[in-house]
Amino acid sequence: VSLLLFAFLLAAFVRVAQGSATVAMVTASGLAAPLVASAALNPSRIALVTIAIGAGASVASHVNDTGFWLVKQYLGLTEAQTFRSWTIGATIAGLTSFGIALLIWPFV
């Protein structure tokens, strides 16, 4: 598994399991850091791994996420509406960011 994919999947897994994007990013960064160091990546590829972690931490916002409830309350949405808008929108943004990082990886 590529380091980029590992970082994304790890952050996404923690995000889904725990709910917090912050915890997902910190956990994935801590676990991926030794791999990044041992791979001797150039600064551009390190930046892409960082983007992959952020993208993974953005997917699947749900009821364990404070941001989910903030969006629901501030926009006056129901839980179902928040799932259909915020959760899907955040997941699309995360997947798109990861896809762009994947496309750029071979060129840096």
N, CA, C and O atoms as CSV, one atom per row, in Angstrom:
chain,resi,resn,atom,element,x,y,z
A,1,VAL,N,N,0.857,-1.179,0.000
A,1,VAL,CA,C,0.000,0.000,0.000
A,1,VAL,C,C,0.896,1.233,0.000
A,1,VAL,O,O,1.851,1.319,0.772
A,2,SER,N,N,0.584,2.168,-0.858
A,2,SER,CA,C,1.393,3.387,-0.913
A,2,SER,C,C,1.210,4.204,0.365
A,2,SER,O,O,0.183,4.116,1.037
A,3,LEU,N,N,2.207,4.982,0.675
A,3,LEU,CA,C,2.172,5.820,1.868
A,3,LEU,C,C,1.021,6.818,1.798
A,3,LEU,O,O,0.377,7.111,2.806
A,4,LEU,N,N,0.773,7.329,0.613
A,4,LEU,CA,C,-0.315,8.287,0.430
A,4,LEU,C,C,-1.673,7.644,0.741
A,4,LEU,O,O,-2.492,8.223,1.454
A,5,LEU,N,N,-1.897,6.463,0.209
A,5,LEU,CA,C,-3.144,5.747,0.464
A,5,LEU,C,C,-3.260,5.349,1.933
A,5,LEU,O,O,-4.332,5.469,2.527
A,6,PHE,N,N,-2.164,4.877,2.519
A,6,PHE,CA,C,-2.164,4.505,3.933
A,6,PHE,C,C,-2.567,5.691,4.807
A,6,PHE,O,O,-3.404,5.549,5.698
A,7,ALA,N,N,-1.976,6.854,4.558
A,7,ALA,CA,C,-2.279,8.041,5.359
A,7,ALA,C,C,-3.751,8.419,5.234
A,7,ALA,O,O,-4.402,8.731,6.231
A,8,PHE,N,N,-4.275,8.391,4.011
A,8,PHE,CA,C,-5.684,8.724,3.792
A,8,PHE,C,C,-6.602,7.736,4.502
A,8,PHE,O,O,-7.508,8.143,5.228
A,9,LEU,N,N,-6.375,6.456,4.299
A,9,LEU,CA,C,-7.242,5.432,4.887
A,9,LEU,C,C,-7.173,5.428,6.411
A,9,LEU,O,O,-8.188,5.226,7.079
A,10,LEU,N,N,-5.993,5.650,6.958
A,10,LEU,CA,C,-5.849,5.695,8.402
A,10,LEU,C,C,-6.649,6.854,8.990
A,10,LEU,O,O,-7.378,6.677,9.966
A,11,ALA,N,N,-6.512,8.040,8.397
A,11,ALA,CA,C,-7.262,9.197,8.884
A,11,ALA,C,C,-8.761,8.989,8.719
A,11,ALA,O,O,-9.540,9.344,9.604
A,12,ALA,N,N,-9.165,8.419,7.594
A,12,ALA,CA,C,-10.596,8.167,7.360
A,12,ALA,C,C,-11.141,7.157,8.362
A,12,ALA,O,O,-12.248,7.326,8.873
A,13,PHE,N,N,-10.375,6.109,8.645
A,13,PHE,CA,C,-10.814,5.099,9.613
A,13,PHE,C,C,-11.005,5.711,11.000
A,13,PHE,O,O,-12.022,5.475,11.651
A,14,VAL,N,N,-10.038,6.488,11.442
A,14,VAL,CA,C,-10.152,7.117,12.765
A,14,VAL,C,C,-11.316,8.096,12.779
A,14,VAL,O,O,-12.035,8.185,13.775
A,15,ARG,N,N,-11.512,8.826,11.700
A,15,ARG,CA,C,-12.619,9.776,11.608
A,15,ARG,C,C,-13.961,9.062,11.763
A,15,ARG,O,O,-14.817,9.513,12.523
A,16,VAL,N,N,-14.148,7.966,11.058
A,16,VAL,CA,C,-15.410,7.234,11.125
A,16,VAL,C,C,-15.587,6.605,12.504
A,16,VAL,O,O,-16.678,6.636,13.072
A,17,ALA,N,N,-14.518,6.038,13.034
A,17,ALA,CA,C,-14.610,5.340,14.317
A,17,ALA,C,C,-14.809,6.286,15.490
A,17,ALA,O,O,-15.557,5.975,16.417
A,18,GLN,N,N,-14.150,7.433,15.460
A,18,GLN,CA,C,-14.160,8.322,16.617
A,18,GLN,C,C,-15.009,9.566,16.395
A,18,GLN,O,O,-15.633,10.062,17.333
A,19,GLY,N,N,-15.040,10.069,15.180
A,19,GLY,CA,C,-15.885,11.210,14.859
A,19,GLY,C,C,-15.173,12.533,14.722
A,19,GLY,O,O,-15.641,13.403,13.988
A,20,SER,N,N,-14.067,12.716,15.397
A,20,SER,CA,C,-13.387,14.007,15.395
A,20,SER,C,C,-12.344,14.091,14.281
A,20,SER,O,O,-11.483,13.221,14.153
A,21,ALA,N,N,-12.435,15.142,13.488
A,21,ALA,CA,C,-11.442,15.356,12.434
A,21,ALA,C,C,-10.083,15.675,13.043
A,21,ALA,O,O,-9.052,15.244,12.525
A,22,THR,N,N,-10.078,16.417,14.124
A,22,THR,CA,C,-8.820,16.781,14.776
A,22,THR,C,C,-8.104,15.541,15.294
A,22,THR,O,O,-6.905,15.373,15.070
A,23,VAL,N,N,-8.831,14.680,15.982
A,23,VAL,CA,C,-8.237,13.441,16.492
A,23,VAL,C,C,-7.764,12.570,15.336
A,23,VAL,O,O,-6.703,11.953,15.422
A,24,ALA,N,N,-8.530,12.512,14.265
A,24,ALA,CA,C,-8.141,11.711,13.101
A,24,ALA,C,C,-6.839,12.226,12.499
A,24,ALA,O,O,-5.966,11.430,12.153
A,25,MET,N,N,-6.695,13.538,12.369
A,25,MET,CA,C,-5.473,14.100,11.789
A,25,MET,C,C,-4.272,13.887,12.694
A,25,MET,O,O,-3.199,13.513,12.220
A,26,VAL,N,N,-4.435,14.119,13.976
A,26,VAL,CA,C,-3.317,13.955,14.907
A,26,VAL,C,C,-2.886,12.490,14.982
A,26,VAL,O,O,-1.691,12.193,14.973
A,27,THR,N,N,-3.846,11.586,15.057
A,27,THR,CA,C,-3.531,10.160,15.128
A,27,THR,C,C,-2.845,9.682,13.852
A,27,THR,O,O,-1.813,9.014,13.911
A,28,ALA,N,N,-3.411,10.019,12.712
A,28,ALA,CA,C,-2.825,9.601,11.438
A,28,ALA,C,C,-1.438,10.218,11.247
A,28,ALA,O,O,-0.534,9.552,10.741
A,29,SER,N,N,-1.262,11.454,11.637
A,29,SER,CA,C,0.050,12.097,11.511
A,29,SER,C,C,1.089,11.407,12.380
A,29,SER,O,O,2.218,11.169,11.951
A,30,GLY,N,N,0.695,11.090,13.602
A,30,GLY,CA,C,1.624,10.422,14.504
A,30,GLY,C,C,2.020,9.036,14.022
A,30,GLY,O,O,3.174,8.633,14.170
A,31,LEU,N,N,1.074,8.306,13.448
A,31,LEU,CA,C,1.375,6.961,12.963
A,31,LEU,C,C,2.100,6.971,11.614
A,31,LEU,O,O,2.882,6.066,11.324
A,32,ALA,N,N,1.844,7.979,10.802
A,32,ALA,CA,C,2.488,8.045,9.485
A,32,ALA,C,C,3.870,8.697,9.539
A,32,ALA,O,O,4.683,8.477,8.641
A,33,ALA,N,N,4.150,9.483,10.556
A,33,ALA,CA,C,5.416,10.221,10.625
A,33,ALA,C,C,6.656,9.325,10.517
A,33,ALA,O,O,7.569,9.657,9.761
A,34,PRO,N,N,6.724,8.206,11.241
A,34,PRO,CA,C,7.918,7.368,11.085
A,34,PRO,C,C,8.060,6.793,9.671
A,34,PRO,O,O,9.174,6.621,9.176
A,35,LEU,N,N,6.939,6.501,9.034
A,35,LEU,CA,C,6.990,5.991,7.663
A,35,LEU,C,C,7.473,7.068,6.705
A,35,LEU,O,O,8.254,6.793,5.794
A,36,VAL,N,N,7.010,8.288,6.909
A,36,VAL,CA,C,7.441,9.411,6.069
A,36,VAL,C,C,8.937,9.646,6.258
A,36,VAL,O,O,9.666,9.863,5.290
A,37,ALA,N,N,9.386,9.600,7.506
A,37,ALA,CA,C,10.809,9.815,7.780
A,37,ALA,C,C,11.667,8.721,7.153
A,37,ALA,O,O,12.719,9.010,6.582
A,38,SER,N,N,11.232,7.481,7.254
A,38,SER,CA,C,12.038,6.383,6.700
A,38,SER,C,C,11.991,6.341,5.173
A,38,SER,O,O,12.890,5.786,4.542
A,39,ALA,N,N,10.955,6.920,4.579
A,39,ALA,CA,C,10.847,6.944,3.115
A,39,ALA,C,C,11.690,8.044,2.490
A,39,ALA,O,O,11.888,8.054,1.275
A,40,ALA,N,N,12.191,8.975,3.305
A,40,ALA,CA,C,13.024,10.084,2.813
A,40,ALA,C,C,12.345,10.820,1.654
A,40,ALA,O,O,12.940,11.015,0.594
A,41,LEU,N,N,11.111,11.217,1.872
A,41,LEU,CA,C,10.351,11.916,0.836
A,41,LEU,C,C,10.829,13.348,0.686
A,41,LEU,O,O,11.336,13.948,1.634
A,42,ASN,N,N,10.664,13.889,-0.509
A,42,ASN,CA,C,10.979,15.296,-0.706
A,42,ASN,C,C,9.854,16.142,-0.100
A,42,ASN,O,O,8.778,15.614,0.183
A,43,PRO,N,N,10.081,17.433,0.101
A,43,PRO,CA,C,9.064,18.274,0.754
A,43,PRO,C,C,7.713,18.289,0.039
A,43,PRO,O,O,6.671,18.393,0.686
A,44,SER,N,N,7.725,18.188,-1.274
A,44,SER,CA,C,6.458,18.187,-2.011
A,44,SER,C,C,5.635,16.945,-1.703
A,44,SER,O,O,4.417,17.027,-1.548
A,45,ARG,N,N,6.287,15.808,-1.615
A,45,ARG,CA,C,5.564,14.569,-1.302
A,45,ARG,C,C,5.114,14.550,0.157
A,45,ARG,O,O,4.057,14.002,0.472
A,46,ILE,N,N,5.896,15.137,1.037
A,46,ILE,CA,C,5.454,15.260,2.435
A,46,ILE,C,C,4.192,16.104,2.496
A,46,ILE,O,O,3.266,15.793,3.246
A,47,ALA,N,N,4.154,17.174,1.706
A,47,ALA,CA,C,2.958,18.018,1.655
A,47,ALA,C,C,1.756,17.236,1.140
A,47,ALA,O,O,0.646,17.418,1.638
A,48,LEU,N,N,1.959,16.370,0.153
A,48,LEU,CA,C,0.862,15.562,-0.377
A,48,LEU,C,C,0.372,14.534,0.650
A,48,LEU,O,O,-0.823,14.245,0.707
A,49,VAL,N,N,1.272,13.987,1.454
A,49,VAL,CA,C,0.852,13.087,2.533
A,49,VAL,C,C,0.019,13.858,3.540
A,49,VAL,O,O,-0.980,13.348,4.047
A,50,THR,N,N,0.426,15.079,3.830
A,50,THR,CA,C,-0.329,15.936,4.747
A,50,THR,C,C,-1.727,16.213,4.192
A,50,THR,O,O,-2.709,16.180,4.934
A,51,ILE,N,N,-1.814,16.481,2.910
A,51,ILE,CA,C,-3.115,16.707,2.271
A,51,ILE,C,C,-3.963,15.438,2.342
A,51,ILE,O,O,-5.166,15.511,2.596
A,52,ALA,N,N,-3.349,14.285,2.119
A,52,ALA,CA,C,-4.085,13.013,2.187
A,52,ALA,C,C,-4.646,12.782,3.591
A,52,ALA,O,O,-5.769,12.299,3.740
A,53,ILE,N,N,-3.874,13.124,4.608
A,53,ILE,CA,C,-4.358,12.985,5.992
A,53,ILE,C,C,-5.534,13.923,6.224
A,53,ILE,O,O,-6.546,13.516,6.795
A,54,GLY,N,N,-5.416,15.161,5.794
A,54,GLY,CA,C,-6.524,16.103,5.942
A,54,GLY,C,C,-7.756,15.671,5.172
A,54,GLY,O,O,-8.880,15.836,5.644
A,55,ALA,N,N,-7.547,15.121,3.994
A,55,ALA,CA,C,-8.667,14.642,3.185
A,55,ALA,C,C,-9.356,13.462,3.856
A,55,ALA,O,O,-10.585,13.393,3.884
A,56,GLY,N,N,-8.578,12.541,4.393
A,56,GLY,CA,C,-9.157,11.401,5.088
A,56,GLY,C,C,-9.929,11.814,6.322
A,56,GLY,O,O,-10.956,11.220,6.651
A,57,ALA,N,N,-9.437,12.826,6.999
A,57,ALA,CA,C,-10.114,13.315,8.203
A,57,ALA,C,C,-11.376,14.111,7.880
A,57,ALA,O,O,-12.151,14.434,8.781
A,58,SER,N,N,-11.587,14.426,6.617
A,58,SER,CA,C,-12.767,15.195,6.217
A,58,SER,C,C,-13.958,14.330,5.850
A,58,SER,O,O,-15.093,14.807,5.848
A,59,VAL,N,N,-13.718,13.075,5.543
A,59,VAL,CA,C,-14.811,12.229,5.062
A,59,VAL,C,C,-15.733,11.790,6.194
A,59,VAL,O,O,-15.331,11.733,7.356
A,60,ALA,N,N,-16.957,11.486,5.838
A,60,ALA,CA,C,-17.930,10.822,6.716
A,60,ALA,C,C,-18.186,11.514,8.042
A,60,ALA,O,O,-18.188,10.870,9.091
A,61,SER,N,N,-18.400,12.810,8.001
A,61,SER,CA,C,-18.811,13.513,9.220
A,61,SER,C,C,-20.155,12.952,9.675
A,61,SER,O,O,-21.076,12.809,8.871
A,62,HIS,N,N,-20.265,12.642,10.939
A,62,HIS,CA,C,-21.516,12.071,11.445
A,62,HIS,C,C,-21.792,12.575,12.856
A,62,HIS,O,O,-21.161,13.533,13.303
A,63,VAL,N,N,-22.709,11.953,13.551
A,63,VAL,CA,C,-23.215,12.472,14.815
A,63,VAL,C,C,-22.187,12.537,15.935
A,63,VAL,O,O,-22.441,13.196,16.943
A,64,ASN,N,N,-21.043,11.887,15.805
A,64,ASN,CA,C,-19.988,12.019,16.810
A,64,ASN,C,C,-19.124,13.246,16.582
A,64,ASN,O,O,-18.199,13.504,17.352
A,65,ASP,N,N,-19.412,13.998,15.546
A,65,ASP,CA,C,-18.612,15.156,15.164
A,65,ASP,C,C,-19.298,16.440,15.613
A,65,ASP,O,O,-20.470,16.666,15.310
A,66,THR,N,N,-18.573,17.266,16.326
A,66,THR,CA,C,-19.120,18.548,16.770
A,66,THR,C,C,-19.524,19.411,15.588
A,66,THR,O,O,-20.538,20.106,15.640
A,67,GLY,N,N,-18.728,19.366,14.517
A,67,GLY,CA,C,-19.045,20.155,13.324
A,67,GLY,C,C,-20.387,19.790,12.724
A,67,GLY,O,O,-21.093,20.657,12.210
A,68,PHE,N,N,-20.747,18.524,12.781
A,68,PHE,CA,C,-22.044,18.070,12.292
A,68,PHE,C,C,-23.160,18.816,13.006
A,68,PHE,O,O,-24.090,19.315,12.373
A,69,TRP,N,N,-23.062,18.887,14.328
A,69,TRP,CA,C,-24.120,19.528,15.123
A,69,TRP,C,C,-24.103,21.048,14.957
A,69,TRP,O,O,-25.159,21.681,14.989
A,70,LEU,N,N,-22.932,21.634,14.782
A,70,LEU,CA,C,-22.862,23.077,14.531
A,70,LEU,C,C,-23.550,23.432,13.220
A,70,LEU,O,O,-24.335,24.379,13.163
A,71,VAL,N,N,-23.260,22.681,12.174
A,71,VAL,CA,C,-23.897,22.924,10.883
A,71,VAL,C,C,-25.405,22.740,11.001
A,71,VAL,O,O,-26.172,23.558,10.492
A,72,LYS,N,N,-25.824,21.689,11.657
A,72,LYS,CA,C,-27.254,21.412,11.843
A,72,LYS,C,C,-27.941,22.572,12.543
A,72,LYS,O,O,-28.985,23.044,12.093
A,73,GLN,N,N,-27.359,23.029,13.642
A,73,GLN,CA,C,-27.986,24.090,14.427
A,73,GLN,C,C,-27.969,25.435,13.703
A,73,GLN,O,O,-28.997,26.108,13.617
A,74,TYR,N,N,-26.804,25.829,13.183
A,74,TYR,CA,C,-26.683,27.144,12.546
A,74,TYR,C,C,-27.521,27.267,11.285
A,74,TYR,O,O,-28.015,28.349,10.968
A,75,LEU,N,N,-27.684,26.169,10.567
A,75,LEU,CA,C,-28.472,26.223,9.339
A,75,LEU,C,C,-29.921,25.807,9.545
A,75,LEU,O,O,-30.723,25.856,8.613
A,76,GLY,N,N,-30.262,25.395,10.773
A,76,GLY,CA,C,-31.637,25.008,11.073
A,76,GLY,C,C,-32.075,23.759,10.338
A,76,GLY,O,O,-33.224,23.667,9.907
A,77,LEU,N,N,-31.176,22.793,10.185
A,77,LEU,CA,C,-31.470,21.573,9.451
A,77,LEU,C,C,-31.878,20.448,10.401
A,77,LEU,O,O,-31.588,20.488,11.597
A,78,THR,N,N,-32.546,19.459,9.852
A,78,THR,CA,C,-32.805,18.238,10.605
A,78,THR,C,C,-31.553,17.355,10.502
A,78,THR,O,O,-30.644,17.643,9.723
A,79,GLU,N,N,-31.519,16.291,11.289
A,79,GLU,CA,C,-30.379,15.372,11.199
A,79,GLU,C,C,-30.282,14.768,9.793
A,79,GLU,O,O,-29.190,14.661,9.235
A,80,ALA,N,N,-31.411,14.381,9.235
A,80,ALA,CA,C,-31.411,13.791,7.890
A,80,ALA,C,C,-30.895,14.787,6.852
A,80,ALA,O,O,-30.117,14.420,5.972
A,81,GLN,N,N,-31.322,16.036,6.950
A,81,GLN,CA,C,-30.855,17.051,6.008
A,81,GLN,C,C,-29.353,17.300,6.165
A,81,GLN,O,O,-28.647,17.533,5.184
A,82,THR,N,N,-28.881,17.249,7.394
A,82,THR,CA,C,-27.456,17.460,7.643
A,82,THR,C,C,-26.638,16.312,7.066
A,82,THR,O,O,-25.574,16.539,6.491
A,83,PHE,N,N,-27.122,15.083,7.212
A,83,PHE,CA,C,-26.439,13.947,6.588
A,83,PHE,C,C,-26.385,14.109,5.077
A,83,PHE,O,O,-25.349,13.867,4.457
A,84,ARG,N,N,-27.507,14.520,4.485
A,84,ARG,CA,C,-27.562,14.636,3.031
A,84,ARG,C,C,-26.742,15.808,2.496
A,84,ARG,O,O,-26.291,15.771,1.351
A,85,SER,N,N,-26.547,16.821,3.287
A,85,SER,CA,C,-25.792,17.977,2.805
A,85,SER,C,C,-24.364,17.990,3.347
A,85,SER,O,O,-23.412,17.845,2.580
A,86,TRP,N,N,-24.209,18.159,4.635
A,86,TRP,CA,C,-22.894,18.302,5.243
A,86,TRP,C,C,-22.045,17.036,5.096
A,86,TRP,O,O,-20.900,17.108,4.649
A,87,THR,N,N,-22.593,15.892,5.465
A,87,THR,CA,C,-21.818,14.657,5.419
A,87,THR,C,C,-21.414,14.310,3.994
A,87,THR,O,O,-20.256,13.973,3.743
A,88,ILE,N,N,-22.339,14.386,3.075
A,88,ILE,CA,C,-22.017,14.059,1.682
A,88,ILE,C,C,-21.071,15.101,1.091
A,88,ILE,O,O,-20.128,14.753,0.379
A,89,GLY,N,N,-21.316,16.361,1.379
A,89,GLY,CA,C,-20.439,17.417,0.865
A,89,GLY,C,C,-19.012,17.295,1.388
A,89,GLY,O,O,-18.056,17.456,0.629
A,90,ALA,N,N,-18.864,17.014,2.675
A,90,ALA,CA,C,-17.530,16.858,3.258
A,90,ALA,C,C,-16.829,15.624,2.694
A,90,ALA,O,O,-15.620,15.644,2.465
A,91,THR,N,N,-17.576,14.566,2.475
A,91,THR,CA,C,-16.992,13.355,1.902
A,91,THR,C,C,-16.536,13.591,0.468
A,91,THR,O,O,-15.456,13.145,0.080
A,92,ILE,N,N,-17.334,14.275,-0.309
A,92,ILE,CA,C,-16.944,14.602,-1.690
A,92,ILE,C,C,-15.693,15.478,-1.686
A,92,ILE,O,O,-14.787,15.266,-2.492
A,93,ALA,N,N,-15.637,16.453,-0.794
A,93,ALA,CA,C,-14.461,17.326,-0.701
A,93,ALA,C,C,-13.212,16.531,-0.318
A,93,ALA,O,O,-12.139,16.745,-0.882
A,94,GLY,N,N,-13.353,15.619,0.635
A,94,GLY,CA,C,-12.214,14.803,1.049
A,94,GLY,C,C,-11.732,13.882,-0.055
A,94,GLY,O,O,-10.530,13.766,-0.293
A,95,LEU,N,N,-12.667,13.228,-0.729
A,95,LEU,CA,C,-12.296,12.325,-1.820
A,95,LEU,C,C,-11.674,13.081,-2.992
A,95,LEU,O,O,-10.730,12.599,-3.616
A,96,THR,N,N,-12.202,14.257,-3.285
A,96,THR,CA,C,-11.651,15.079,-4.364
A,96,THR,C,C,-10.230,15.525,-4.029
A,96,THR,O,O,-9.339,15.464,-4.877
A,97,SER,N,N,-10.022,15.969,-2.802
A,97,SER,CA,C,-8.681,16.389,-2.378
A,97,SER,C,C,-7.695,15.238,-2.471
A,97,SER,O,O,-6.571,15.407,-2.942
A,98,PHE,N,N,-8.126,14.063,-2.019
A,98,PHE,CA,C,-7.248,12.896,-2.098
A,98,PHE,C,C,-6.965,12.524,-3.556
A,98,PHE,O,O,-5.833,12.185,-3.899
A,99,GLY,N,N,-7.968,12.585,-4.397
A,99,GLY,CA,C,-7.777,12.286,-5.812
A,99,GLY,C,C,-6.782,13.224,-6.473
A,99,GLY,O,O,-5.971,12.790,-7.291
A,100,ILE,N,N,-6.833,14.489,-6.133
A,100,ILE,CA,C,-5.884,15.460,-6.688
A,100,ILE,C,C,-4.475,15.154,-6.192
A,100,ILE,O,O,-3.513,15.228,-6.956
A,101,ALA,N,N,-4.356,14.808,-4.902
A,101,ALA,CA,C,-3.047,14.446,-4.363
A,101,ALA,C,C,-2.486,13.220,-5.087
A,101,ALA,O,O,-1.296,13.163,-5.395
A,102,LEU,N,N,-3.347,12.251,-5.353
A,102,LEU,CA,C,-2.921,11.052,-6.092
A,102,LEU,C,C,-2.446,11.402,-7.501
A,102,LEU,O,O,-1.458,10.849,-7.983
A,103,LEU,N,N,-3.150,12.317,-8.157
A,103,LEU,CA,C,-2.781,12.719,-9.514
A,103,LEU,C,C,-1.444,13.457,-9.544
A,103,LEU,O,O,-0.665,13.296,-10.484
A,104,ILE,N,N,-1.182,14.253,-8.533
A,104,ILE,CA,C,0.043,15.053,-8.493
A,104,ILE,C,C,1.253,14.223,-8.078
A,104,ILE,O,O,2.369,14.508,-8.512
A,105,TRP,N,N,1.050,13.190,-7.239
A,105,TRP,CA,C,2.142,12.398,-6.651
A,105,TRP,C,C,3.220,11.985,-7.651
A,105,TRP,O,O,4.398,12.166,-7.344
A,106,PRO,N,N,2.897,11.448,-8.819
A,106,PRO,CA,C,3.970,10.996,-9.723
A,106,PRO,C,C,4.822,12.128,-10.297
A,106,PRO,O,O,5.922,11.886,-10.793
A,107,PHE,N,N,4.326,13.344,-10.233
A,107,PHE,CA,C,5.011,14.462,-10.877
A,107,PHE,C,C,5.885,15.285,-9.931
A,107,PHE,O,O,6.559,16.220,-10.365
A,108,VAL,N,N,5.877,14.944,-8.646
A,108,VAL,CA,C,6.688,15.725,-7.698
A,108,VAL,C,C,7.812,14.889,-7.128
A,108,VAL,O,O,8.595,15.379,-6.315
